[in-house]
Amino acid sequence: MPSVGEDQLGELVLSGKIGAISLDTTAFDRYQCNLNVRALRGLSQFKGTGTRFLLSEIVVNEVKSHITAMATESHTELRIALNKVRKGWRCDPDIGAVDELLGLPKSPEAFAEVFFDDFADETEPEIVKVEGLVSHDEVIRRYFATEPPFSKKEAKKSEFPDALALLSLEAWATANKTSVLLVSADGDWRKFAEQSDCLVVVSELGTALDHFNVSNEVRKTVGRALEMLRKADAADMHDEMERAIELFLEQFDPEVEAYASLEYEIDNIDPSLQHWAMNAEVDPRILYASSEIIVFTLSVTAIVSFEGTFSYSVHDSVDRDYVSLGSDSHETEETVTIPMTISMQREIEEEPIVERIEITPIRVVIDFGSIDPNWDYEE
């Protein structure tokens, strides 16, 4: 159906016209297919309710494929690192023993299966099969008519999985006489849904789940916690959030833009948190609420100083090699918006008690500008 606003979507959920929720692969990719994050595990709230959690078999297989690819890539990087150890330490590491020590005895494919099965055991999705719901003729017709999810771009063949997933979900909705709320950041999914009578799309999982958690009591509790945070009456919560930001900065891998007249390599990027605060127009999204815990999302704005160490070189056309010209450091400051998922105890006595904080992966580009070495005359 045509795009709906926040209020209209809320009315559709409250009226019971949306009887199911489903996720596209992009919704899982938003969390790097980490099926342990609270946002995804929060889908367990639909068990035993009138709202059903659906997953297309296409999406299930794509998610497993992405998990397999990431596990394979990381294991390859581990082997490369062990080879460097072998050369540097003149030893012969036992790769099998290292895998066992790290808890990696399975193949990437087997790991993906077990990981997804554990997620499915908790959230109990209903897997929507393609067979029996999707007409081969309809897929082909849409392909040649370039109707959503197919487009006029050359890579239309890659959209066949989307077509199978969307047509099967639409057929399921029609057969069950209800509408399905789809969570997807894919523009082709949105275009398809806008032409459908029973599919609605939102781009963020937090937005979708928030409409199923409209309890005034829960919202007042979250509002009280954030008000205490603003007034500096929640010291422990503030410290937990700051530690989460600092840990995130230690582990994340930003993209770097820099310009120099010489060849250069980035040796190290060292971030340092200067200041952070909740966005002035903060609008928390409630993901999940039980008698003991509330899980919600919000974003904070952090001012971060980045120190980059760069090494320079020039190409020697005679020796056909690169000659090192030393290294130096440059600093820049960036404002970064950081999305957080906060799990806290429902009862607030003296101050909110935070049980867990997760930060959703984000893309950050650090621009150092011109980094040509600032040599003195003698150099």
C-alpha positions in Angstrom: 0.0 0.0 0.0 1.2 3.6 -0.5 3.7 5.0 2.0 2.1 5.7 5.4 3.1 8.1 8.1 4.0 7.3 11.7 0.5 8.1 13.0 -1.2 6.0 10.2 1.1 3.1 10.8 0.3 3.2 14.5 -3.4 3.1 13.8 -2.9 0.1 11.5 -1.1 -1.8 14.2 -3.5 -0.8 17.0 -6.6 -1.7 14.9 -5.1 -5.2 14.2 -5.0 -4.7 10.4 -1.3 -5.6 10.5 -1.3 -9.2 11.5 2.4 -10.0 10.8 5.9 -8.6 10.6 8.7 -9.7 8.4 12.3 -8.7 7.7 14.3 -8.3 4.5 18.0 -9.3 4.5 18.9 -5.6 4.7 17.4 -5.5 8.2 19.8 -8.3 9.3 22.7 -6.6 7.5 22.1 -3.5 9.5 23.4 -5.4 12.5 26.1 -7.2 10.4 23.9 -10.4 10.8 24.7 -10.6 14.5 21.6 -12.6 15.5 22.4 -12.1 19.2 21.6 -8.4 19.3 18.7 -7.4 21.4 16.9 -5.7 18.6 16.6 -8.9 16.6 16.1 -11.1 19.6 13.2 -8.7 20.6 11.2 -10.3 17.8 10.5 -13.1 20.3 7.8 -10.8 21.7 5.4 -12.0 19.0 5.3 -15.5 20.2 1.8 -16.5 21.4 0.3 -13.2 20.2 -2.0 -12.2 17.4 0.9 -10.9 15.4 3.0 -13.4 13.5 6.7 -13.1 12.8 7.4 -14.2 9.2 10.6 -14.8 7.3 10.7 -15.7 3.6 12.8 -18.8 2.9 14.8 -16.5 0.5 15.7 -14.2 3.3 16.6 -17.1 5.6 19.0 -18.5 3.0 20.5 -15.1 2.3 21.1 -14.4 5.9 22.8 -17.8 6.4 24.9 -17.0 3.3 26.0 -13.7 4.7 27.0 -15.2 8.0 28.9 -17.9 6.2 30.8 -15.3 4.1 31.7 -13.3 7.2 32.9 -16.4 9.1 34.9 -17.5 6.1 36.5 -14.1 5.6 37.5 -13.8 9.3 38.9 -17.4 9.3 41.0 -16.6 6.3 42.3 -13.5 8.0 43.2 -15.6 11.1 45.2 -18.0 8.9 47.0 -15.1 7.3 47.9 -13.8 10.8 49.1 -17.2 11.9 51.3 -17.4 8.8 52.9 -14.1 9.8 53.5 -15.5 13.3 55.1 -18.6 11.7 57.5 -16.4 9.8 58.2 -13.9 12.6 58.6 -16.4 15.4 60.1 -19.3 13.3 57.5 -21.7 14.7 54.7 -23.8 13.4 51.3 -22.9 15.0 48.8 -25.7 15.2 45.9 -24.1 13.3 43.5 -26.9 14.4 44.4 -26.3 18.1 43.9 -22.5 17.6 40.5 -23.1 16.1 39.6 -25.4 19.0 40.8 -22.8 21.5 38.7 -20.1 19.9 35.7 -22.4 19.7 35.8 -22.6 15.9 35.6 -26.4 15.3 32.8 -26.2 12.8 32.9 -25.1 9.1 31.5 -21.6 8.3 28.4 -23.2 6.8 27.8 -25.4 9.8 28.3 -22.4 12.1 25.7 -20.3 10.1 23.2 -23.1 10.4 23.7 -23.5 14.2 23.7 -19.7 14.7 20.5 -19.2 12.8 18.8 -22.2 14.4 19.5 -20.7 17.9 17.9 -17.4 16.8 14.9 -19.3 15.4 14.5 -21.3 18.6 14.0 -18.1 20.5 12.0 -16.0 18.1 10.1 -18.8 16.3 9.6 -17.3 12.9 7.1 -18.8 10.5 9.1 -19.6 7.3 7.1 -18.7 4.2 8.0 -21.0 1.3 7.9 -20.0 -2.3 6.5 -23.2 -3.6 2.8 -23.2 -3.9 2.5 -19.4 -3.3 4.3 -17.9 -6.3 3.4 -18.3 -9.9 6.4 -18.7 -12.3 4.4 -16.9 -15.0 3.9 -13.9 -12.7 7.7 -13.6 -11.9 8.5 -13.8 -15.6 5.8 -11.2 -16.5 7.2 -8.7 -13.9 10.7 -9.4 -15.2 10.0 -8.4 -18.8 7.6 -5.6 -17.8 10.2 -4.2 -15.4 7.7 -4.0 -12.6 8.8 -3.9 -8.9 11.0 -5.4 -7.6 12.6 -5.5 -11.1 14.0 -2.3 -12.5 15.5 -1.1 -15.7 19.1 -1.5 -14.5 21.1 -4.2 -16.1 21.4 -6.4 -13.0 17.8 -7.4 -13.0 18.6 -11.0 -12.7 19.9 -10.4 -9.1 16.4 -9.2 -8.2 14.8 -12.6 -8.8 15.3 -13.6 -5.1 13.5 -10.4 -4.1 10.7 -11.1 -6.5 10.2 -14.6 -5.0 10.3 -13.3 -1.4 7.9 -10.4 -2.0 5.4 -12.4 -4.1 5.3 -15.2 -1.6 4.8 -12.8 1.4 2.1 -11.0 -0.5 0.4 -14.3 -1.3 0.6 -15.3 2.4 -1.0 -12.0 3.4 -3.8 -12.4 0.9 -4.5 -16.0 2.0 -4.5 -14.9 5.7 -6.6 -11.8 5.0 -4.2 -9.4 6.7 -1.4 -6.9 6.1 2.3 -7.6 6.7 4.7 -4.9 7.9 8.0 -5.3 6.1 11.3 -4.0 7.5 13.6 -3.2 4.6 16.0 -0.5 3.5 15.8 -1.8 -0.1 14.2 0.7 -2.4 12.8 -2.1 -4.7 11.0 -3.6 -1.7 9.5 -0.2 -1.0 8.3 0.2 -4.6 6.8 -3.3 -4.6 4.9 -2.6 -1.3 3.6 0.7 -2.6 1.8 -1.2 -5.4 0.5 -3.9 -3.0 -2.8 -3.9 -1.1 -1.4 -5.8 1.9 2.3 -4.9 2.3 3.7 -1.9 4.3 7.4 -1.1 4.5 9.4 0.7 7.1 13.2 1.1 6.8 14.2 0.6 10.5 13.4 -2.3 12.8 13.2 0.1 15.8 10.5 2.0 14.1 8.5 -1.2 13.4 8.8 -2.6 16.9 8.0 0.7 18.6 4.5 0.6 17.2 3.9 -2.8 19.0 5.1 -1.3 22.3 2.8 1.6 23.0 2.2 1.1 26.7 2.1 4.6 28.4 3.6 3.1 31.5 6.7 1.9 29.5 7.1 5.2 27.7 6.9 7.1 31.0 9.5 4.8 32.5 11.9 5.4 29.6 11.1 9.1 29.6 11.9 9.3 33.3 15.2 7.5 32.8 16.3 9.9 30.1 15.1 13.0 32.1 17.3 11.8 35.0 20.2 11.4 32.5 19.7 14.9 31.2 19.7 16.3 34.8 22.8 14.4 35.7 20.8 12.3 38.2 21.7 9.0 36.6 25.5 8.8 37.1 25.8 5.0 36.6 23.7 5.1 33.4 25.9 8.0 32.1 29.1 6.1 32.9 27.7 2.9 31.2 26.8 4.8 28.1 30.2 6.5 28.0 32.1 3.2 28.4 30.0 1.7 25.6 31.0 4.7 23.3 34.6 4.4 24.2 34.6 0.6 23.6 32.9 1.2 20.3 35.5 3.7 19.2 38.3 1.3 20.1 36.9 -1.5 17.9 35.3 0.2 14.9 37.0 0.6 11.6 36.3 4.1 10.0 36.8 5.0 6.4 39.6 7.5 5.9 39.9 10.2 3.3 43.2 12.1 2.9 45.1 13.8 0.1 48.8 14.0 -0.4 51.3 14.6 -3.2 53.2 11.5 -2.1 52.2 7.8 -1.8 51.0 7.1 1.7 49.7 4.3 3.9 47.6 4.5 7.1 49.6 3.0 10.0 47.1 3.7 12.7 43.9 5.6 13.6 43.6 6.5 17.3 40.2 7.9 18.3 39.6 9.9 21.5 36.1 10.8 22.8 35.9 14.5 23.6 32.3 14.9 24.5 28.9 13.3 24.0 25.3 14.1 24.6 21.8 12.8 23.7 20.3 14.4 20.6 18.1 17.4 21.6 15.2 15.9 19.7 15.8 12.4 21.0 12.9 10.1 20.2 13.5 6.7 21.9 12.0 3.6 20.2 10.7 0.9 22.4 11.9 -2.5 21.1 10.7 -4.8 23.8 9.2 -4.7 27.3 8.6 -7.4 29.9 7.8 -7.3 33.5 11.5 -7.0 34.3 13.2 -5.3 31.4 12.7 -2.6 28.8 14.8 -2.5 25.6 14.9 0.8 23.7 17.0 2.6 21.1 18.2 6.2 21.0 21.0 8.0 19.3 23.7 10.2 20.9 26.0 12.7 19.3 29.7 12.3 20.0 32.6 14.7 19.3 35.6 12.5 18.6 39.2 13.5 18.0 41.0 11.2 15.5 44.8 11.0 15.3 46.1 9.3 12.2 49.6 8.1 11.7 50.7 8.0 8.0 53.8 6.7 6.4 55.0 8.2 3.1 57.0 6.8 0.2 58.0 7.7 -3.4 58.4 5.4 -6.3 62.0 4.8 -7.5 61.7 4.3 -11.3 65.3 2.9 -11.5 65.0 0.2 -8.8 61.2 -0.1 -9.5 60.6 0.0 -5.8 59.2 2.4 -3.2 61.5 4.4 -1.0 60.3 5.3 2.5 60.2 8.9 3.4 59.2 8.5 7.0 56.0 9.1 8.8 54.0 11.7 10.8 50.7 12.2 12.5 47.7 14.4 11.8 44.6 15.1 13.8 41.0 16.0 13.0 37.7 16.2 14.8 34.4 14.7 13.7 30.9 14.7 15.0 29.5 11.2 15.0 25.9 10.1 15.5 25.9 6.8 17.4 22.8 4.6 17.6 22.4 2.7 20.9 20.2 -0.1 22.1 19.8 0.1 25.8 18.4 -2.7 28.1 17.5 -1.5 31.5 15.5 -2.8 34.5 11.9 -1.8 34.4 11.7 -0.7 38.0 13.6 2.6 38.7 14.3 3.3 42.4 17.1 5.7 43.0 18.3 5.7 39.3 18.0 3.5 36.2 19.9 0.2 36.2 21.4 -0.6 32.8 21.9 -4.3 32.1 23.3 -4.1 28.6 24.2 -1.5 25.9 24.8 -2.3 22.2 25.9 0.0 19.5 24.6 -0.6 16.0 27.4 -0.6 13.4 27.6 2.6 11.5 29.6 4.0 8.5 32.0 6.8 9.6 34.2 8.7 7.1 37.1 10.6 8.6 38.4 13.4 6.5 42.0 14.4 7.3 42.2 16.8 4.3 45.8 17.5 3.0 48.4 15.4 4.8 51.6 16.3 3.0 54.5 16.1 5.5 55.4 19.4 7.1 59.2 19.2 6.6 61.6 21.9 7.5 64.2 23.3 5.2 67.0 20.8 6.0 64.6 17.8 5.6 
